[in-house]
């Protein structure tokens, strides 16, 4: 799984290392900061709970990786200044 900055600071694109035809887009700003992903796990397991107004206790692996990536970027930039 490879992460790339997409079209906004809170949007990332993930490509599969094993299947080049698979890509998922993550937007960390959606659902009041919970995030949104185009993967099947998010679509079928997490999205229904969010649309019912619930706050799931877990996120898909892409959301977790994007949050970690963004946090690492922010920490690096803050430590440089």
PyMOL commands that set and color helices and strands:
alter all, ss='L'
color gray80, all
select helices_A, chain A and resi 40-51+61-80
alter helices_A, ss='H'
color red, helices_A
select strands_A, chain A and resi 2-5+11-15+23-27+36-37
alter strands_A, ss='S'
color yellow, strands_A
deselect
rebuild
show_as cartoon
